[in-house]
Amino acid sequence: MLVPFDTGPLMRIIYQIAAIVGIAVIAGFGINAVRDNGIMVYCHWELESQADAATADPLKIPLERAARLYKQDNAVFIDARPESAYQSGHIKGALNLPWARAEEMCFEIIQNIPMDKPIITYCDGEACELSDFLASFLKDLGYTKAKSLHNGWSRWQKKGLPQAYPEG
């Protein structure tokens, strides 16, 4: 193997190791790229959620449908985030039922919501599952029309839909 300058056997070994590792990395990425079931090398986190893609998940609701229900005043929106996040900004008119306190607070929050009324839970962030957990919990309580708006707060803001913020 050609070495830029002769520095002795130790440096030749280091160059050879680096060359072998480099070849292995290139070969690994190349093989991964052509495989049908290759490992995902990066995640593309879009603000527009993958949940709105044609999905078979009956718990999810597309943003457009949620916005339509909001405009028709035909759904109750429940923020599953902690109270501090809710207080810093939320969907206008939404109730706050933090997932961490759902069992403790649920009856106080949902007592006046008819069982057949659509409920849309939301949280914030692609990785946030609080709204999914809360919607599932509400379904278990008998609210059969509970749905989750995945990454709802960020997407709601991006679309310029009605929001509420603290004064000041």
Backbone bond lengths (Angstrom), bond angles and torsions (degrees), N, CA, C in turn:
res aa  C-N    CA-C-N  psi(-1)  N-CA   C-N-CA  omega(-1)  CA-C   N-CA-C  phi
1 M - - - 1.460 - - 1.522 108.93 -
2 L 1.320 115.26 140.53 1.460 119.74 -179.44 1.518 109.83 -82.59
3 V 1.305 116.03 131.93 1.452 122.89 178.68 1.526 106.40 -117.43
4 P 1.342 118.61 138.72 1.463 120.06 -175.90 1.537 113.28 -53.06
5 F 1.269 117.15 -34.40 1.462 121.71 177.71 1.520 107.77 -153.15
6 D 1.273 116.14 153.51 1.457 120.93 -176.25 1.522 109.39 -83.39
7 T 1.322 115.58 110.81 1.461 120.13 -177.57 1.521 112.12 -120.00
8 G 1.258 116.61 8.82 1.449 118.85 177.32 1.507 112.03 106.20
9 P 1.334 115.89 172.14 1.457 121.15 -174.68 1.528 114.31 -64.19
10 L 1.314 119.01 -33.79 1.465 121.08 -178.30 1.530 111.00 -65.04
11 M 1.315 116.98 -44.05 1.462 119.83 179.66 1.521 111.39 -67.55
12 R 1.338 117.14 -35.61 1.467 119.88 176.91 1.516 110.40 -62.60
13 I 1.313 117.51 -39.70 1.471 121.41 178.61 1.536 109.97 -64.66
14 I 1.320 117.33 -42.87 1.471 121.14 179.77 1.531 110.15 -63.04
15 Y 1.336 118.20 -43.99 1.461 121.57 177.36 1.532 111.08 -62.43
16 Q 1.320 116.89 -40.13 1.461 120.23 179.96 1.529 111.14 -66.13
17 I 1.325 116.26 -41.59 1.474 120.40 177.63 1.529 109.67 -62.12
18 A 1.327 117.16 -45.40 1.464 120.94 179.68 1.529 110.60 -61.91
19 A 1.330 116.95 -40.80 1.465 120.37 179.19 1.521 110.93 -65.16
20 I 1.327 117.69 -42.55 1.469 121.59 -179.95 1.534 110.16 -64.84
21 V 1.328 116.65 -44.75 1.469 120.10 178.76 1.528 110.03 -62.86
22 G 1.330 118.11 -43.09 1.459 121.42 178.86 1.519 112.14 -60.98
23 I 1.325 116.94 -45.33 1.462 121.05 178.21 1.529 110.46 -63.09
24 A 1.335 117.45 -40.72 1.466 121.30 179.82 1.527 111.16 -64.59
25 V 1.319 117.01 -41.54 1.469 120.75 179.71 1.533 110.15 -64.61
26 I 1.314 116.40 -45.90 1.471 120.15 179.48 1.528 110.46 -62.53
27 A 1.326 116.66 -44.25 1.469 120.35 178.86 1.532 110.30 -63.90
28 G 1.319 117.13 -41.54 1.472 120.67 179.81 1.512 112.65 -61.57
29 F 1.335 116.72 -47.71 1.461 120.24 178.23 1.531 110.81 -63.81
30 G 1.328 116.19 -39.67 1.467 119.75 179.52 1.515 112.15 -62.77
31 I 1.319 117.09 -46.86 1.466 121.08 178.89 1.520 110.40 -64.94
32 N 1.332 117.21 -42.22 1.468 121.28 179.48 1.527 110.97 -60.76
33 A 1.326 116.99 -37.20 1.465 121.34 -177.89 1.521 112.65 -66.69
34 V 1.336 117.86 -31.99 1.462 119.67 -176.74 1.525 113.43 -94.79
35 R 1.314 117.73 -9.39 1.468 120.44 178.99 1.521 110.90 -76.13
36 D 1.332 116.32 144.90 1.470 120.65 176.39 1.521 111.77 -66.86
37 N 1.311 116.65 -35.90 1.460 120.78 -177.35 1.525 110.66 -112.97
38 G 1.325 116.67 43.01 1.462 121.35 -179.73 1.521 111.84 -65.18
39 I 1.302 114.85 160.44 1.461 121.23 179.05 1.524 108.58 -78.90
40 M 1.343 116.24 134.97 1.449 120.44 178.91 1.528 108.54 -68.90
41 V 1.321 116.56 125.46 1.455 121.73 -175.30 1.522 110.88 -86.54
42 Y 1.312 117.56 -30.82 1.452 121.76 178.81 1.521 108.81 -145.25
43 C 1.317 116.15 159.96 1.459 121.97 177.38 1.520 108.10 -112.36
44 H 1.297 115.81 132.13 1.454 120.87 177.36 1.529 107.31 -97.69
45 W 1.338 116.80 99.85 1.455 121.43 -178.07 1.514 108.90 -90.73
46 E 1.302 115.96 102.26 1.446 120.22 177.09 1.513 109.47 -93.92
47 L 1.319 116.03 152.36 1.452 119.76 174.10 1.518 109.44 -65.12
48 E 1.332 115.95 -36.92 1.457 119.37 174.68 1.515 106.93 -73.72
49 S 1.264 116.56 116.70 1.458 122.37 -172.25 1.513 113.50 -70.53
50 Q 1.305 114.93 150.22 1.451 121.01 172.87 1.534 110.01 -66.58
51 A 1.333 116.76 -17.21 1.462 120.83 -178.04 1.521 112.11 -64.97
52 D 1.329 117.82 -25.06 1.450 120.04 -179.88 1.518 112.61 -82.07
53 A 1.315 116.59 -10.79 1.456 119.22 175.24 1.521 107.08 -66.75
54 A 1.320 116.20 161.55 1.465 119.35 179.26 1.515 108.37 -56.26
55 T 1.301 116.52 108.56 1.454 121.38 -175.82 1.512 109.72 -128.34
56 A 1.301 114.59 153.00 1.455 119.61 179.18 1.525 110.75 -95.14
57 D 1.325 117.91 4.41 1.459 120.99 -178.23 1.530 109.69 -75.61
58 P 1.331 117.55 109.06 1.472 120.13 -177.45 1.528 113.35 -71.47
59 L 1.330 117.91 -9.10 1.459 121.07 -179.36 1.536 111.90 -82.51
60 K 1.314 117.44 -23.19 1.463 122.01 -175.39 1.526 111.33 -87.50
61 I 1.333 114.56 150.88 1.453 121.22 174.78 1.528 107.85 -129.47
62 P 1.318 117.98 133.89 1.467 120.37 177.67 1.532 111.08 -66.90
63 L 1.303 116.36 150.83 1.463 121.82 -179.28 1.523 111.84 -57.69
64 E 1.318 117.19 -43.07 1.464 119.93 -177.97 1.529 111.47 -61.36
65 R 1.319 116.30 -40.69 1.476 119.46 179.29 1.528 110.40 -68.81
66 A 1.323 117.13 -41.04 1.464 120.59 178.39 1.528 110.33 -62.33
67 A 1.327 117.01 -42.49 1.468 120.85 178.88 1.519 111.19 -63.72
68 R 1.319 116.53 -39.27 1.469 120.52 178.31 1.535 110.17 -63.77
69 L 1.332 117.47 -45.10 1.467 120.76 177.87 1.529 110.62 -62.36
70 Y 1.324 116.87 -37.63 1.469 120.96 178.09 1.526 110.08 -62.92
71 K 1.325 116.02 -49.33 1.471 120.14 -177.91 1.521 112.33 -63.34
72 Q 1.341 116.29 -30.78 1.464 121.12 177.70 1.528 111.81 -84.74
73 D 1.324 116.64 -0.55 1.473 122.83 -176.20 1.528 110.18 53.19
74 N 1.319 114.75 44.72 1.462 120.28 -175.02 1.527 112.36 -117.87
75 A 1.331 117.58 23.13 1.463 120.92 177.71 1.522 109.13 -155.88
76 V 1.308 114.47 154.87 1.463 121.48 173.77 1.523 106.50 -103.82
77 F 1.324 116.23 128.59 1.460 121.14 178.20 1.523 108.56 -99.94
78 I 1.333 114.85 133.39 1.464 120.47 179.76 1.522 108.96 -127.92
79 D 1.318 114.82 123.15 1.454 123.03 178.86 1.525 108.43 -83.93
80 A 1.326 116.77 121.87 1.462 121.98 -177.33 1.527 112.39 -90.65
81 R 1.318 117.08 -0.62 1.468 120.79 -178.29 1.526 111.03 -77.00
82 P 1.334 117.18 164.29 1.466 120.16 175.08 1.524 111.38 -58.42
83 E 1.319 116.14 156.88 1.461 121.31 -176.03 1.526 112.27 -57.12
84 S 1.324 117.98 -37.63 1.468 120.60 -179.82 1.524 111.67 -62.27
85 A 1.318 117.50 -39.32 1.467 121.00 177.60 1.526 110.05 -68.35
86 Y 1.326 116.16 -42.25 1.470 121.08 177.86 1.528 110.03 -60.02
87 Q 1.338 116.61 -44.07 1.467 120.85 -178.18 1.520 112.38 -65.62
88 S 1.329 117.71 -26.39 1.467 119.75 -179.33 1.533 111.88 -80.93
89 G 1.319 117.75 -11.27 1.456 121.97 176.62 1.516 110.39 156.44
90 H 1.339 116.11 140.76 1.467 120.57 -177.68 1.530 109.89 -158.13
91 I 1.317 115.27 172.18 1.456 120.49 174.81 1.532 107.63 -64.15
92 K 1.307 115.44 130.60 1.464 120.14 -176.95 1.529 109.89 -57.00
93 G 1.326 115.76 127.14 1.457 121.76 178.99 1.523 114.35 87.51
94 A 1.327 117.40 -4.85 1.468 119.91 -178.47 1.519 111.25 -71.93
95 L 1.313 114.68 147.14 1.457 121.53 173.09 1.528 108.11 -88.77
96 N 1.316 117.11 162.04 1.464 120.33 177.70 1.518 109.24 -117.09
97 L 1.329 114.44 120.00 1.462 121.90 174.99 1.522 106.65 -133.89
98 P 1.340 116.57 85.44 1.460 119.48 -177.81 1.526 111.23 -58.31
99 W 1.321 116.29 131.86 1.459 120.35 -178.85 1.522 111.36 -54.63
100 A 1.332 117.18 -38.20 1.464 120.52 -178.17 1.531 112.44 -62.72
101 R 1.324 117.29 -20.86 1.464 121.19 -178.95 1.529 111.71 -121.19
102 A 1.321 117.05 20.78 1.469 121.40 -174.09 1.517 112.84 -58.28
103 E 1.309 118.11 -48.00 1.471 119.56 -178.40 1.515 111.44 -64.64
104 E 1.300 116.14 -37.79 1.469 121.92 -178.17 1.526 112.65 -70.90
105 M 1.330 117.15 -38.68 1.466 121.39 -171.51 1.521 115.08 -106.57
106 C 1.325 118.74 -9.64 1.465 120.05 -166.91 1.525 113.74 -58.15
107 F 1.303 118.11 -45.75 1.469 118.40 -174.91 1.515 111.82 -69.49
108 E 1.301 117.09 -31.07 1.462 121.07 175.63 1.538 109.90 -64.85
109 I 1.308 117.48 -38.61 1.462 122.22 -176.18 1.533 111.86 -81.70
110 I 1.334 117.55 -41.97 1.471 120.20 -171.45 1.523 114.65 -98.86
111 Q 1.310 118.31 1.41 1.464 120.93 -173.33 1.531 114.13 -57.48
112 N 1.323 118.02 -29.19 1.465 120.58 -178.38 1.517 113.77 -101.74
113 I 1.318 117.10 11.26 1.458 120.61 179.78 1.527 108.37 -97.19
114 P 1.340 117.98 121.21 1.469 119.94 177.72 1.530 110.83 -60.79
115 M 1.318 116.63 144.96 1.464 122.32 -176.74 1.526 112.45 -61.37
116 D 1.336 118.01 -25.90 1.466 120.05 -177.99 1.536 113.10 -96.06
117 K 1.326 116.50 5.14 1.473 121.21 179.41 1.530 109.22 -79.63
118 P 1.337 118.37 132.78 1.465 119.66 174.95 1.533 110.55 -62.44
119 I 1.325 115.45 134.12 1.456 122.30 176.06 1.521 106.96 -120.34
120 I 1.325 115.35 132.25 1.457 120.26 177.96 1.522 108.03 -119.94
121 T 1.327 114.94 116.25 1.455 120.67 178.04 1.530 108.32 -95.52
122 Y 1.319 115.98 151.61 1.462 119.24 177.80 1.517 110.05 -150.71
123 C 1.318 115.09 159.33 1.455 122.46 171.50 1.526 106.56 -142.24
124 D 1.313 119.46 -149.88 1.455 120.28 -176.03 1.516 110.35 -143.38
125 G 1.314 115.76 133.84 1.458 121.70 177.08 1.519 111.86 106.40
126 E 1.322 115.43 142.89 1.472 120.85 -179.95 1.522 111.90 -59.57
127 A 1.319 117.14 -33.69 1.461 120.43 -176.74 1.531 112.45 -89.14
128 C 1.320 117.72 -3.97 1.463 120.51 -177.19 1.528 110.69 -75.11
129 E 1.310 115.70 126.19 1.467 121.27 178.89 1.524 112.21 -114.16
130 L 1.320 117.41 6.35 1.463 120.72 -177.22 1.521 111.51 -58.24
131 S 1.328 117.25 -41.15 1.462 120.04 -179.43 1.526 111.17 -66.80
132 D 1.337 116.95 -35.29 1.465 120.25 176.72 1.525 110.37 -64.35
133 F 1.327 115.20 -46.44 1.467 119.85 179.94 1.531 110.77 -61.11
134 L 1.333 116.38 -43.72 1.465 120.41 -178.19 1.521 111.27 -67.59
135 A 1.319 117.77 -42.57 1.471 120.37 178.68 1.527 110.41 -62.41
136 S 1.308 117.02 -42.15 1.465 120.86 178.04 1.532 110.93 -63.83
137 F 1.317 116.46 -41.96 1.466 122.50 177.68 1.535 110.55 -60.17
138 L 1.344 116.16 -44.56 1.469 120.51 179.82 1.528 111.16 -66.70
139 K 1.321 117.16 -36.79 1.471 120.46 175.28 1.531 109.88 -60.96
140 D 1.319 116.64 -42.05 1.468 120.81 178.52 1.525 111.71 -62.65
141 L 1.334 116.68 -27.62 1.465 120.87 177.75 1.524 112.58 -82.49
142 G 1.338 117.01 -5.22 1.456 120.46 177.62 1.514 115.21 111.22
143 Y 1.320 117.78 -1.72 1.466 121.41 177.75 1.527 107.55 -84.35
144 T 1.317 115.46 84.68 1.468 121.53 -171.38 1.526 113.39 -68.60
145 K 1.335 117.41 -17.80 1.465 120.28 -178.95 1.535 112.44 -100.04
146 A 1.326 116.77 20.51 1.464 120.61 177.27 1.525 109.20 -75.18
147 K 1.321 115.76 131.90 1.467 123.06 179.66 1.519 109.40 -132.97
148 S 1.313 115.68 160.45 1.455 122.31 179.07 1.523 109.90 -113.58
149 L 1.330 116.00 129.01 1.460 122.13 174.84 1.524 106.34 -98.73
150 H 1.319 115.56 97.99 1.460 121.24 -174.07 1.525 111.45 -63.81
151 N 1.338 116.18 132.78 1.466 122.79 -177.70 1.526 109.95 53.09
152 G 1.308 114.94 37.62 1.459 121.81 -169.82 1.514 115.97 -60.49
153 W 1.331 118.23 -43.32 1.460 119.56 -174.00 1.527 111.17 -65.66
154 S 1.322 119.10 -48.04 1.471 121.34 179.94 1.523 111.34 -63.05
155 R 1.305 116.66 -43.55 1.458 120.76 -178.01 1.526 110.87 -68.71
156 W 1.324 117.03 -37.17 1.467 122.10 177.86 1.528 109.48 -62.13
157 Q 1.340 115.80 -45.69 1.461 120.81 178.60 1.527 111.15 -62.23
158 K 1.324 116.43 -45.30 1.466 120.82 -177.35 1.521 111.37 -59.42
159 K 1.340 116.85 -35.71 1.469 120.96 179.94 1.527 112.13 -81.05
160 G 1.336 117.45 -6.26 1.466 120.38 178.57 1.519 113.17 72.21
161 L 1.327 116.73 27.63 1.466 121.00 178.77 1.526 109.99 -78.52
162 P 1.342 119.46 163.01 1.468 121.80 -173.44 1.538 114.06 -54.86
163 Q 1.327 114.37 130.83 1.454 122.46 -177.16 1.517 110.35 -133.07
164 A 1.304 115.89 157.42 1.470 121.54 176.30 1.523 108.31 -126.53
165 Y 1.333 115.14 134.72 1.463 121.92 179.37 1.515 109.03 -129.70
166 P 1.333 116.47 156.35 1.481 118.25 176.87 1.531 109.65 -66.43
167 E 1.289 115.10 150.61 1.466 119.54 179.39 1.527 108.60 -77.99
168 G 1.320 114.45 144.75 1.460 118.90 175.73 1.417 112.66 117.65
